[in-house]
Amino acid sequence: MHRQHLFPLINKYQVKPDVKKGWIVIKNGNKQPYKRFGIKKNAIKRAKEVAKVNLPGTVDIYKLDGTLQASKSYSIKIVPE
């Protein structure tokens, strides 16, 4: 018997500094990066693009010291008929 989720799973993307000098986007806490970027701005842009497509989603952006800088959520908007 399949168990259905009452709420959809949230896709979580994290933008973190990389030890190899750059920034990585990590999806759902995976150990391997989803994508690697040289510039933080580009990593944030890509993480937001992917989160908007894979709703519901969140993007957590971290500073170089590893502390959370910002968080943004994207959800499915229901438009009344």
N, CA, C and O atoms as a Maestro MAE file, in Angstrom:
{
 s_m_m2io_version
 :::
 2.0.0
}

f_m_ct {
 s_m_title
 :::
 protein
 m_atom[324] {
  # First column is atom index #
  i_m_mmod_type
  r_m_x_coord
  r_m_y_coord
  r_m_z_coord
  i_m_residue_number
  s_m_chain_name
  s_m_pdb_residue_name
  s_m_pdb_atom_name
  i_m_atomic_number
  :::
  1 25 0.838 -1.174 0.000 1 A "MET " " N  " 7
  2 3 0.000 0.000 0.000 1 A "MET " " CA " 6
  3 2 0.885 1.240 0.000 1 A "MET " " C  " 6
  4 15 1.802 1.351 0.814 1 A "MET " " O  " 8
  5 25 0.617 2.160 -0.899 2 A "HIS " " N  " 7
  6 3 1.397 3.390 -0.990 2 A "HIS " " CA " 6
  7 2 0.876 4.404 0.007 2 A "HIS " " C  " 6
  8 15 -0.332 4.564 0.181 2 A "HIS " " O  " 8
  9 25 1.781 5.068 0.641 3 A "ARG " " N  " 7
  10 3 1.407 6.117 1.580 3 A "ARG " " CA " 6
  11 2 1.527 7.459 0.874 3 A "ARG " " C  " 6
  12 15 2.587 7.792 0.343 3 A "ARG " " O  " 8
  13 25 0.454 8.222 0.866 4 A "GLN " " N  " 7
  14 3 0.473 9.523 0.220 4 A "GLN " " CA " 6
  15 2 0.842 10.582 1.238 4 A "GLN " " C  " 6
  16 15 0.456 10.503 2.404 4 A "GLN " " O  " 8
  17 25 1.590 11.569 0.787 5 A "HIS " " N  " 7
  18 3 1.959 12.685 1.642 5 A "HIS " " CA " 6
  19 2 0.818 13.697 1.669 5 A "HIS " " C  " 6
  20 15 0.247 14.033 0.631 5 A "HIS " " O  " 8
  21 25 0.495 14.175 2.860 6 A "LEU " " N  " 7
  22 3 -0.532 15.204 2.968 6 A "LEU " " CA " 6
  23 2 -0.009 16.540 2.470 6 A "LEU " " C  " 6
  24 15 -0.762 17.359 1.944 6 A "LEU " " O  " 8
  25 25 1.277 16.748 2.641 7 A "PHE " " N  " 7
  26 3 1.899 17.986 2.201 7 A "PHE " " CA " 6
  27 2 3.032 17.632 1.246 7 A "PHE " " C  " 6
  28 15 3.740 16.648 1.461 7 A "PHE " " O  " 8
  29 25 3.208 18.429 0.191 8 A "PRO " " N  " 7
  30 3 4.302 18.124 -0.741 8 A "PRO " " CA " 6
  31 2 5.660 18.321 -0.067 8 A "PRO " " C  " 6
  32 15 5.814 19.158 0.822 8 A "PRO " " O  " 8
  33 25 6.625 17.542 -0.505 9 A "LEU " " N  " 7
  34 3 7.982 17.694 0.008 9 A "LEU " " CA " 6
  35 2 8.558 19.017 -0.475 9 A "LEU " " C  " 6
  36 15 8.312 19.430 -1.608 9 A "LEU " " O  " 8
  37 25 9.314 19.672 0.376 10 A "ILE " " N  " 7
  38 3 9.926 20.948 0.015 10 A "ILE " " CA " 6
  39 2 11.328 20.685 -0.517 10 A "ILE " " C  " 6
  40 15 12.122 19.992 0.118 10 A "ILE " " O  " 8
  41 25 11.622 21.238 -1.676 11 A "ASN " " N  " 7
  42 3 12.955 21.155 -2.246 11 A "ASN " " CA " 6
  43 2 13.791 22.271 -1.636 11 A "ASN " " C  " 6
  44 15 13.453 23.448 -1.753 11 A "ASN " " O  " 8
  45 25 14.883 21.892 -0.987 12 A "LYS " " N  " 7
  46 3 15.719 22.870 -0.303 12 A "LYS " " CA " 6
  47 2 17.055 22.994 -1.024 12 A "LYS " " C  " 6
  48 15 17.750 22.003 -1.249 12 A "LYS " " O  " 8
  49 25 17.403 24.228 -1.383 13 A "TYR " " N  " 7
  50 3 18.668 24.517 -2.056 13 A "TYR " " CA " 6
  51 2 19.489 25.424 -1.156 13 A "TYR " " C  " 6
  52 15 18.979 26.418 -0.638 13 A "TYR " " O  " 8
  53 25 20.752 25.088 -0.969 14 A "GLN " " N  " 7
  54 3 21.635 25.881 -0.119 14 A "GLN " " CA " 6
  55 2 22.791 26.408 -0.956 14 A "GLN " " C  " 6
  56 15 23.389 25.671 -1.740 14 A "GLN " " O  " 8
  57 25 23.101 27.700 -0.782 15 A "VAL " " N  " 7
  58 3 24.255 28.321 -1.433 15 A "VAL " " CA " 6
  59 2 25.308 28.487 -0.354 15 A "VAL " " C  " 6
  60 15 25.128 29.259 0.588 15 A "VAL " " O  " 8
  61 25 26.424 27.749 -0.495 16 A "LYS " " N  " 7
  62 3 27.475 27.733 0.533 16 A "LYS " " CA " 6
  63 2 28.838 27.971 -0.090 16 A "LYS " " C  " 6
  64 15 29.059 27.694 -1.269 16 A "LYS " " O  " 8
  65 25 29.754 28.494 0.730 17 A "PRO " " N  " 7
  66 3 31.132 28.622 0.231 17 A "PRO " " CA " 6
  67 2 31.738 27.236 0.050 17 A "PRO " " C  " 6
  68 15 31.435 26.305 0.796 17 A "PRO " " O  " 8
  69 25 32.596 27.118 -0.952 18 A "ASP " " N  " 7
  70 3 33.228 25.841 -1.269 18 A "ASP " " CA " 6
  71 2 34.698 25.882 -0.896 18 A "ASP " " C  " 6
  72 15 35.358 26.908 -1.057 18 A "ASP " " O  " 8
  73 25 35.204 24.774 -0.402 19 A "VAL " " N  " 7
  74 3 36.626 24.706 -0.028 19 A "VAL " " CA " 6
  75 2 37.537 24.855 -1.244 19 A "VAL " " C  " 6
  76 15 38.711 25.195 -1.098 19 A "VAL " " O  " 8
  77 25 37.017 24.609 -2.418 20 A "LYS " " N  " 7
  78 3 37.803 24.730 -3.646 20 A "LYS " " CA " 6
  79 2 37.695 26.124 -4.245 20 A "LYS " " C  " 6
  80 15 37.858 26.293 -5.453 20 A "LYS " " O  " 8
  81 25 37.423 27.124 -3.414 21 A "LYS " " N  " 7
  82 3 37.339 28.530 -3.820 21 A "LYS " " CA " 6
  83 2 36.201 28.754 -4.808 21 A "LYS " " C  " 6
  84 15 36.372 28.632 -6.021 21 A "LYS " " O  " 8
  85 25 35.095 29.067 -4.287 22 A "GLY " " N  " 7
  86 3 33.919 29.337 -5.086 22 A "GLY " " CA " 6
  87 2 32.681 29.131 -4.235 22 A "GLY " " C  " 6
  88 15 32.745 29.170 -3.006 22 A "GLY " " O  " 8
  89 25 31.578 28.916 -4.883 23 A "TRP " " N  " 7
  90 3 30.301 28.739 -4.206 23 A "TRP " " CA " 6
  91 2 29.597 27.536 -4.805 23 A "TRP " " C  " 6
  92 15 29.657 27.308 -6.013 23 A "TRP " " O  " 8
  93 25 28.932 26.769 -3.955 24 A "ILE " " N  " 7
  94 3 28.206 25.597 -4.432 24 A "ILE " " CA " 6
  95 2 26.728 25.724 -4.075 24 A "ILE " " C  " 6
  96 15 26.352 26.361 -3.091 24 A "ILE " " O  " 8
  97 25 25.906 25.093 -4.910 25 A "VAL " " N  " 7
  98 3 24.483 24.959 -4.631 25 A "VAL " " CA " 6
  99 2 24.264 23.501 -4.276 25 A "VAL " " C  " 6
  100 15 24.593 22.607 -5.056 25 A "VAL " " O  " 8
  101 25 23.706 23.263 -3.097 26 A "ILE " " N  " 7
  102 3 23.446 21.912 -2.612 26 A "ILE " " CA " 6
  103 2 21.941 21.717 -2.538 26 A "ILE " " C  " 6
  104 15 21.230 22.573 -2.010 26 A "ILE " " O  " 8
  105 25 21.449 20.603 -3.061 27 A "LYS " " N  " 7
  106 3 20.014 20.308 -3.029 27 A "LYS " " CA " 6
  107 2 19.709 19.300 -1.925 27 A "LYS " " C  " 6
  108 15 20.341 18.247 -1.840 27 A "LYS " " O  " 8
  109 25 18.739 19.633 -1.087 28 A "ASN " " N  " 7
  110 3 18.213 18.747 -0.052 28 A "ASN " " CA " 6
  111 2 19.293 18.118 0.826 28 A "ASN " " C  " 6
  112 15 19.175 16.956 1.213 28 A "ASN " " O  " 8
  113 25 20.336 18.872 1.141 29 A "GLY " " N  " 7
  114 3 21.363 18.405 2.063 29 A "GLY " " CA " 6
  115 2 22.300 17.342 1.519 29 A "GLY " " C  " 6
  116 15 23.001 16.696 2.298 29 A "GLY " " O  " 8
  117 25 22.335 17.138 0.216 30 A "ASN " " N  " 7
  118 3 23.230 16.143 -0.375 30 A "ASN " " CA " 6
  119 2 24.689 16.498 -0.079 30 A "ASN " " C  " 6
  120 15 25.017 17.657 0.178 30 A "ASN " " O  " 8
  121 25 25.548 15.496 -0.119 31 A "LYS " " N  " 7
  122 3 26.971 15.749 0.101 31 A "LYS " " CA " 6
  123 2 27.632 16.298 -1.156 31 A "LYS " " C  " 6
  124 15 28.547 17.117 -1.068 31 A "LYS " " O  " 8
  125 25 27.181 15.858 -2.317 32 A "GLN " " N  " 7
  126 3 27.721 16.337 -3.585 32 A "GLN " " CA " 6
  127 2 26.980 17.595 -4.008 32 A "GLN " " C  " 6
  128 15 25.754 17.643 -3.904 32 A "GLN " " O  " 8
  129 25 27.689 18.616 -4.483 33 A "PRO " " N  " 7
  130 3 27.017 19.838 -4.916 33 A "PRO " " CA " 6
  131 2 26.156 19.612 -6.154 33 A "PRO " " C  " 6
  132 15 26.494 18.817 -7.031 33 A "PRO " " O  " 8
  133 25 25.055 20.317 -6.204 34 A "TYR " " N  " 7
  134 3 24.186 20.322 -7.385 34 A "TYR " " CA " 6
  135 2 24.918 21.040 -8.516 34 A "TYR " " C  " 6
  136 15 24.877 20.611 -9.669 34 A "TYR " " O  " 8
  137 25 25.584 22.131 -8.170 35 A "LYS " " N  " 7
  138 3 26.322 22.921 -9.157 35 A "LYS " " CA " 6
  139 2 27.373 23.754 -8.430 35 A "LYS " " C  " 6
  140 15 27.188 24.094 -7.262 35 A "LYS " " O  " 8
  141 25 28.479 24.087 -9.107 36 A "ARG " " N  " 7
  142 3 29.562 24.886 -8.534 36 A "ARG " " CA " 6
  143 2 29.727 26.173 -9.335 36 A "ARG " " C  " 6
  144 15 29.650 26.157 -10.563 36 A "ARG " " O  " 8
  145 25 29.955 27.288 -8.641 37 A "PHE " " N  " 7
  146 3 30.085 28.593 -9.283 37 A "PHE " " CA " 6
  147 2 31.294 29.326 -8.731 37 A "PHE " " C  " 6
  148 15 31.687 29.113 -7.584 37 A "PHE " " O  " 8
  149 25 31.879 30.184 -9.540 38 A "GLY " " N  " 7
  150 3 32.993 30.999 -9.090 38 A "GLY " " CA " 6
  151 2 32.536 32.257 -8.366 38 A "GLY " " C  " 6
  152 15 33.267 32.814 -7.546 38 A "GLY " " O  " 8
  153 25 31.328 32.698 -8.672 39 A "ILE " " N  " 7
  154 3 30.810 33.942 -8.103 39 A "ILE " " CA " 6
  155 2 29.524 33.651 -7.334 39 A "ILE " " C  " 6
  156 15 28.638 32.958 -7.834 39 A "ILE " " O  " 8
  157 25 29.427 34.182 -6.116 40 A "LYS " " N  " 7
  158 3 28.275 33.937 -5.243 40 A "LYS " " CA " 6
  159 2 26.973 34.392 -5.901 40 A "LYS " " C  " 6
  160 15 25.962 33.695 -5.815 40 A "LYS " " O  " 8
  161 25 26.988 35.546 -6.550 41 A "LYS " " N  " 7
  162 3 25.788 36.098 -7.197 41 A "LYS " " CA " 6
  163 2 25.204 35.111 -8.213 41 A "LYS " " C  " 6
  164 15 23.986 34.963 -8.305 41 A "LYS " " O  " 8
  165 25 26.067 34.440 -8.970 42 A "ASN " " N  " 7
  166 3 25.614 33.467 -9.963 42 A "ASN " " CA " 6
  167 2 25.024 32.220 -9.296 42 A "ASN " " C  " 6
  168 15 24.054 31.646 -9.791 42 A "ASN " " O  " 8
  169 25 25.610 31.811 -8.179 43 A "ALA " " N  " 7
  170 3 25.094 30.657 -7.441 43 A "ALA " " CA " 6
  171 2 23.706 30.957 -6.884 43 A "ALA " " C  " 6
  172 15 22.812 30.113 -6.949 43 A "ALA " " O  " 8
  173 25 23.527 32.155 -6.340 44 A "ILE " " N  " 7
  174 3 22.226 32.552 -5.790 44 A "ILE " " CA " 6
  175 2 21.180 32.598 -6.906 44 A "ILE " " C  " 6
  176 15 20.063 32.111 -6.734 44 A "ILE " " O  " 8
  177 25 21.542 33.176 -8.031 45 A "LYS " " N  " 7
  178 3 20.618 33.282 -9.162 45 A "LYS " " CA " 6
  179 2 20.149 31.904 -9.612 45 A "LYS " " C  " 6
  180 15 18.956 31.696 -9.829 45 A "LYS " " O  " 8
  181 25 21.074 30.968 -9.753 46 A "ARG " " N  " 7
  182 3 20.721 29.613 -10.213 46 A "ARG " " CA " 6
  183 2 19.879 28.874 -9.178 46 A "ARG " " C  " 6
  184 15 18.923 28.186 -9.538 46 A "ARG " " O  " 8
  185 25 20.221 29.007 -7.906 47 A "ALA " " N  " 7
  186 3 19.449 28.340 -6.856 47 A "ALA " " CA " 6
  187 2 18.009 28.844 -6.849 47 A "ALA " " C  " 6
  188 15 17.078 28.054 -6.689 47 A "ALA " " O  " 8
  189 25 17.818 30.143 -7.021 48 A "LYS " " N  " 7
  190 3 16.466 30.713 -7.055 48 A "LYS " " CA " 6
  191 2 15.697 30.228 -8.278 48 A "LYS " " C  " 6
  192 15 14.511 29.915 -8.178 48 A "LYS " " O  " 8
  193 25 16.363 30.161 -9.434 49 A "GLU " " N  " 7
  194 3 15.710 29.677 -10.654 49 A "GLU " " CA " 6
  195 2 15.207 28.253 -10.471 49 A "GLU " " C  " 6
  196 15 14.069 27.939 -10.820 49 A "GLU " " O  " 8
  197 25 16.055 27.396 -9.924 50 A "VAL " " N  " 7
  198 3 15.690 25.987 -9.747 50 A "VAL " " CA " 6
  199 2 14.586 25.843 -8.700 50 A "VAL " " C  " 6
  200 15 13.673 25.037 -8.880 50 A "VAL " " O  " 8
  201 25 14.653 26.601 -7.621 51 A "ALA " " N  " 7
  202 3 13.636 26.527 -6.572 51 A "ALA " " CA " 6
  203 2 12.272 26.964 -7.090 51 A "ALA " " C  " 6
  204 15 11.250 26.400 -6.697 51 A "ALA " " O  " 8
  205 25 12.246 27.970 -7.976 52 A "LYS " " N  " 7
  206 3 10.973 28.449 -8.528 52 A "LYS " " CA " 6
  207 2 10.333 27.416 -9.441 52 A "LYS " " C  " 6
  208 15 9.108 27.363 -9.553 52 A "LYS " " O  " 8
  209 25 11.145 26.598 -10.090 53 A "VAL " " N  " 7
  210 3 10.631 25.562 -10.990 53 A "VAL " " CA " 6
  211 2 10.161 24.346 -10.193 53 A "VAL " " C  " 6
  212 15 9.166 23.718 -10.556 53 A "VAL " " O  " 8
  213 25 10.851 24.013 -9.133 54 A "ASN " " N  " 7
  214 3 10.558 22.826 -8.327 54 A "ASN " " CA " 6
  215 2 9.821 23.218 -7.048 54 A "ASN " " C  " 6
  216 15 10.350 23.084 -5.944 54 A "ASN " " O  " 8
  217 25 8.604 23.700 -7.215 55 A "LEU " " N  " 7
  218 3 7.817 24.171 -6.069 55 A "LEU " " CA " 6
  219 2 7.253 23.016 -5.268 55 A "LEU " " C  " 6
  220 15 7.003 21.953 -5.837 55 A "LEU " " O  " 8
  221 25 7.043 23.178 -3.976 56 A "PRO " " N  " 7
  222 3 7.543 24.284 -3.167 56 A "PRO " " CA " 6
  223 2 9.039 24.140 -2.923 56 A "PRO " " C  " 6
  224 15 9.569 23.030 -2.889 56 A "PRO " " O  " 8
  225 25 9.709 25.269 -2.754 57 A "GLY " " N  " 7
  226 3 11.155 25.232 -2.564 57 A "GLY " " CA " 6
  227 2 11.652 26.368 -1.701 57 A "GLY " " C  " 6
  228 15 10.983 27.390 -1.548 57 A "GLY " " O  " 8
  229 25 12.827 26.179 -1.142 58 A "THR " " N  " 7
  230 3 13.475 27.230 -0.363 58 A "THR " " CA " 6
  231 2 14.924 27.358 -0.808 58 A "THR " " C  " 6
  232 15 15.535 26.406 -1.292 58 A "THR " " O  " 8
  233 25 15.455 28.565 -0.628 59 A "VAL " " N  " 7
  234 3 16.864 28.820 -0.906 59 A "VAL " " CA " 6
  235 2 17.461 29.423 0.363 59 A "VAL " " C  " 6
  236 15 17.005 30.466 0.832 59 A "VAL " " O  " 8
  237 25 18.476 28.771 0.913 60 A "ASP " " N  " 7
  238 3 19.217 29.288 2.066 60 A "ASP " " CA " 6
  239 2 20.578 29.745 1.575 60 A "ASP " " C  " 6
  240 15 21.293 28.983 0.924 60 A "ASP " " O  " 8
  241 25 20.940 30.981 1.881 61 A "ILE " " N  " 7
  242 3 22.205 31.559 1.431 61 A "ILE " " CA " 6
  243 2 23.099 31.757 2.651 61 A "ILE " " C  " 6
  244 15 22.688 32.360 3.643 61 A "ILE " " O  " 8
  245 25 24.315 31.247 2.568 62 A "TYR " " N  " 7
  246 3 25.251 31.312 3.686 62 A "TYR " " CA " 6
  247 2 26.385 32.291 3.401 62 A "TYR " " C  " 6
  248 15 26.718 32.555 2.246 62 A "TYR " " O  " 8
  249 25 26.969 32.823 4.464 63 A "LYS " " N  " 7
  250 3 28.134 33.706 4.365 63 A "LYS " " CA " 6
  251 2 29.398 32.853 4.306 63 A "LYS " " C  " 6
  252 15 29.346 31.634 4.469 63 A "LYS " " O  " 8
  253 25 30.518 33.503 4.075 64 A "LEU " " N  " 7
  254 3 31.802 32.786 4.040 64 A "LEU " " CA " 6
  255 2 32.112 32.087 5.361 64 A "LEU " " C  " 6
  256 15 32.747 31.032 5.367 64 A "LEU " " O  " 8
  257 25 31.673 32.661 6.475 65 A "ASP " " N  " 7
  258 3 31.964 32.052 7.774 65 A "ASP " " CA " 6
  259 2 31.019 30.899 8.120 65 A "ASP " " C  " 6
  260 15 31.141 30.300 9.188 65 A "ASP " " O  " 8
  261 25 30.068 30.582 7.215 66 A "GLY " " N  " 7
  262 3 29.170 29.452 7.423 66 A "GLY " " CA " 6
  263 2 27.854 29.792 8.106 66 A "GLY " " C  " 6
  264 15 27.011 28.913 8.285 66 A "GLY " " O  " 8
  265 25 27.663 31.049 8.490 67 A "THR " " N  " 7
  266 3 26.406 31.432 9.128 67 A "THR " " CA " 6
  267 2 25.368 31.774 8.057 67 A "THR " " C  " 6
  268 15 25.706 32.196 6.951 67 A "THR " " O  " 8
  269 25 24.104 31.581 8.415 68 A "LEU " " N  " 7
  270 3 23.014 31.841 7.481 68 A "LEU " " CA " 6
  271 2 22.876 33.342 7.227 68 A "LEU " " C  " 6
  272 15 22.773 34.129 8.167 68 A "LEU " " O  " 8
  273 25 22.873 33.726 5.972 69 A "GLN " " N  " 7
  274 3 22.740 35.130 5.581 69 A "GLN " " CA " 6
  275 2 21.282 35.475 5.283 69 A "GLN " " C  " 6
  276 15 20.779 36.500 5.744 69 A "GLN " " O  " 8
  277 25 20.601 34.618 4.510 70 A "ALA " " N  " 7
  278 3 19.215 34.886 4.120 70 A "ALA " " CA " 6
  279 2 18.529 33.588 3.726 70 A "ALA " " C  " 6
  280 15 19.185 32.601 3.392 70 A "ALA " " O  " 8
  281 25 17.201 33.602 3.769 71 A "SER " " N  " 7
  282 3 16.407 32.457 3.367 71 A "SER " " CA " 6
  283 2 15.190 32.961 2.603 71 A "SER " " C  " 6
  284 15 14.568 33.947 2.997 71 A "SER " " O  " 8
  285 25 14.855 32.287 1.517 72 A "LYS " " N  " 7
  286 3 13.718 32.689 0.690 72 A "LYS " " CA " 6
  287 2 12.908 31.445 0.343 72 A "LYS " " C  " 6
  288 15 13.467 30.429 -0.071 72 A "LYS " " O  " 8
  289 25 11.589 31.528 0.513 73 A "SER " " N  " 7
  290 3 10.698 30.408 0.193 73 A "SER " " CA " 6
  291 2 9.880 30.715 -1.053 73 A "SER " " C  " 6
  292 15 9.475 31.853 -1.291 73 A "SER " " O  " 8
  293 25 9.653 29.684 -1.831 74 A "TYR " " N  " 7
  294 3 8.813 29.781 -3.018 74 A "TYR " " CA " 6
  295 2 7.736 28.714 -2.889 74 A "TYR " " C  " 6
  296 15 8.042 27.545 -2.656 74 A "TYR " " O  " 8
  297 25 6.469 29.112 -3.039 75 A "SER " " N  " 7
  298 3 5.387 28.158 -2.879 75 A "SER " " CA " 6
  299 2 4.434 28.217 -4.066 75 A "SER " " C  " 6
  300 15 4.480 29.129 -4.891 75 A "SER " " O  " 8
  301 25 3.583 27.224 -4.118 76 A "ILE " " N  " 7
  302 3 2.581 27.154 -5.163 76 A "ILE " " CA " 6
  303 2 1.480 28.147 -4.813 76 A "ILE " " C  " 6
  304 15 0.930 28.126 -3.711 76 A "ILE " " O  " 8
  305 25 1.172 29.007 -5.758 77 A "LYS " " N  " 7
  306 3 0.114 29.994 -5.529 77 A "LYS " " CA " 6
  307 2 -1.173 29.487 -6.167 77 A "LYS " " C  " 6
  308 15 -1.204 29.145 -7.349 77 A "LYS " " O  " 8
  309 25 -2.220 29.446 -5.377 78 A "ILE " " N  " 7
  310 3 -3.525 28.997 -5.875 78 A "ILE " " CA " 6
  311 2 -4.342 30.238 -6.210 78 A "ILE " " C  " 6
  312 15 -4.598 31.085 -5.354 78 A "ILE " " O  " 8
  313 25 -4.739 30.324 -7.457 79 A "VAL " " N  " 7
  314 3 -5.514 31.461 -7.930 79 A "VAL " " CA " 6
  315 2 -6.991 31.068 -7.927 79 A "VAL " " C  " 6
  316 15 -7.364 30.085 -8.567 79 A "VAL " " O  " 8
  317 25 -7.838 31.820 -7.216 80 A "PRO " " N  " 7
  318 3 -9.257 31.477 -7.213 80 A "PRO " " CA " 6
  319 2 -9.862 31.649 -8.599 80 A "PRO " " C  " 6
  320 15 -9.464 32.528 -9.363 80 A "PRO " " O  " 8
  321 25 -10.816 30.806 -8.902 81 A "GLU " " N  " 7
  322 3 -11.460 30.851 -10.233 81 A "GLU " " CA " 6
  323 2 -12.483 31.957 -10.283 81 A "GLU " " C  " 6
  324 15 -13.129 32.155 -11.312 81 A "GLU " " O  " 8
  :::
 }
 m_bond[323] {
  # First column is bond index #
  i_m_from
  i_m_to
  i_m_order
  :::
  1 1 2 1
  2 2 3 1
  3 3 4 2
  4 3 5 1
  5 5 6 1
  6 6 7 1
  7 7 8 2
  8 7 9 1
  9 9 10 1
  10 10 11 1
  11 11 12 2
  12 11 13 1
  13 13 14 1
  14 14 15 1
  15 15 16 2
  16 15 17 1
  17 17 18 1
  18 18 19 1
  19 19 20 2
  20 19 21 1
  21 21 22 1
  22 22 23 1
  23 23 24 2
  24 23 25 1
  25 25 26 1
  26 26 27 1
  27 27 28 2
  28 27 29 1
  29 29 30 1
  30 30 31 1
  31 31 32 2
  32 31 33 1
  33 33 34 1
  34 34 35 1
  35 35 36 2
  36 35 37 1
  37 37 38 1
  38 38 39 1
  39 39 40 2
  40 39 41 1
  41 41 42 1
  42 42 43 1
  43 43 44 2
  44 43 45 1
  45 45 46 1
  46 46 47 1
  47 47 48 2
  48 47 49 1
  49 49 50 1
  50 50 51 1
  51 51 52 2
  52 51 53 1
  53 53 54 1
  54 54 55 1
  55 55 56 2
  56 55 57 1
  57 57 58 1
  58 58 59 1
  59 59 60 2
  60 59 61 1
  61 61 62 1
  62 62 63 1
  63 63 64 2
  64 63 65 1
  65 65 66 1
  66 66 67 1
  67 67 68 2
  68 67 69 1
  69 69 70 1
  70 70 71 1
  71 71 72 2
  72 71 73 1
  73 73 74 1
  74 74 75 1
  75 75 76 2
  76 75 77 1
  77 77 78 1
  78 78 79 1
  79 79 80 2
  80 79 81 1
  81 81 82 1
  82 82 83 1
  83 83 84 2
  84 83 85 1
  85 85 86 1
  86 86 87 1
  87 87 88 2
  88 87 89 1
  89 89 90 1
  90 90 91 1
  91 91 92 2
  92 91 93 1
  93 93 94 1
  94 94 95 1
  95 95 96 2
  96 95 97 1
  97 97 98 1
  98 98 99 1
  99 99 100 2
  100 99 101 1
  101 101 102 1
  102 102 103 1
  103 103 104 2
  104 103 105 1
  105 105 106 1
  106 106 107 1
  107 107 108 2
  108 107 109 1
  109 109 110 1
  110 110 111 1
  111 111 112 2
  112 111 113 1
  113 113 114 1
  114 114 115 1
  115 115 116 2
  116 115 117 1
  117 117 118 1
  118 118 119 1
  119 119 120 2
  120 119 121 1
  121 121 122 1
  122 122 123 1
  123 123 124 2
  124 123 125 1
  125 125 126 1
  126 126 127 1
  127 127 128 2
  128 127 129 1
  129 129 130 1
  130 130 131 1
  131 131 132 2
  132 131 133 1
  133 133 134 1
  134 134 135 1
  135 135 136 2
  136 135 137 1
  137 137 138 1
  138 138 139 1
  139 139 140 2
  140 139 141 1
  141 141 142 1
  142 142 143 1
  143 143 144 2
  144 143 145 1
  145 145 146 1
  146 146 147 1
  147 147 148 2
  148 147 149 1
  149 149 150 1
  150 150 151 1
  151 151 152 2
  152 151 153 1
  153 153 154 1
  154 154 155 1
  155 155 156 2
  156 155 157 1
  157 157 158 1
  158 158 159 1
  159 159 160 2
  160 159 161 1
  161 161 162 1
  162 162 163 1
  163 163 164 2
  164 163 165 1
  165 165 166 1
  166 166 167 1
  167 167 168 2
  168 167 169 1
  169 169 170 1
  170 170 171 1
  171 171 172 2
  172 171 173 1
  173 173 174 1
  174 174 175 1
  175 175 176 2
  176 175 177 1
  177 177 178 1
  178 178 179 1
  179 179 180 2
  180 179 181 1
  181 181 182 1
  182 182 183 1
  183 183 184 2
  184 183 185 1
  185 185 186 1
  186 186 187 1
  187 187 188 2
  188 187 189 1
  189 189 190 1
  190 190 191 1
  191 191 192 2
  192 191 193 1
  193 193 194 1
  194 194 195 1
  195 195 196 2
  196 195 197 1
  197 197 198 1
  198 198 199 1
  199 199 200 2
  200 199 201 1
  201 201 202 1
  202 202 203 1
  203 203 204 2
  204 203 205 1
  205 205 206 1
  206 206 207 1
  207 207 208 2
  208 207 209 1
  209 209 210 1
  210 210 211 1
  211 211 212 2
  212 211 213 1
  213 213 214 1
  214 214 215 1
  215 215 216 2
  216 215 217 1
  217 217 218 1
  218 218 219 1
  219 219 220 2
  220 219 221 1
  221 221 222 1
  222 222 223 1
  223 223 224 2
  224 223 225 1
  225 225 226 1
  226 226 227 1
  227 227 228 2
  228 227 229 1
  229 229 230 1
  230 230 231 1
  231 231 232 2
  232 231 233 1
  233 233 234 1
  234 234 235 1
  235 235 236 2
  236 235 237 1
  237 237 238 1
  238 238 239 1
  239 239 240 2
  240 239 241 1
  241 241 242 1
  242 242 243 1
  243 243 244 2
  244 243 245 1
  245 245 246 1
  246 246 247 1
  247 247 248 2
  248 247 249 1
  249 249 250 1
  250 250 251 1
  251 251 252 2
  252 251 253 1
  253 253 254 1
  254 254 255 1
  255 255 256 2
  256 255 257 1
  257 257 258 1
  258 258 259 1
  259 259 260 2
  260 259 261 1
  261 261 262 1
  262 262 263 1
  263 263 264 2
  264 263 265 1
  265 265 266 1
  266 266 267 1
  267 267 268 2
  268 267 269 1
  269 269 270 1
  270 270 271 1
  271 271 272 2
  272 271 273 1
  273 273 274 1
  274 274 275 1
  275 275 276 2
  276 275 277 1
  277 277 278 1
  278 278 279 1
  279 279 280 2
  280 279 281 1
  281 281 282 1
  282 282 283 1
  283 283 284 2
  284 283 285 1
  285 285 286 1
  286 286 287 1
  287 287 288 2
  288 287 289 1
  289 289 290 1
  290 290 291 1
  291 291 292 2
  292 291 293 1
  293 293 294 1
  294 294 295 1
  295 295 296 2
  296 295 297 1
  297 297 298 1
  298 298 299 1
  299 299 300 2
  300 299 301 1
  301 301 302 1
  302 302 303 1
  303 303 304 2
  304 303 305 1
  305 305 306 1
  306 306 307 1
  307 307 308 2
  308 307 309 1
  309 309 310 1
  310 310 311 1
  311 311 312 2
  312 311 313 1
  313 313 314 1
  314 314 315 1
  315 315 316 2
  316 315 317 1
  317 317 318 1
  318 318 319 1
  319 319 320 2
  320 319 321 1
  321 321 322 1
  322 322 323 1
  323 323 324 2
  :::
 }
}
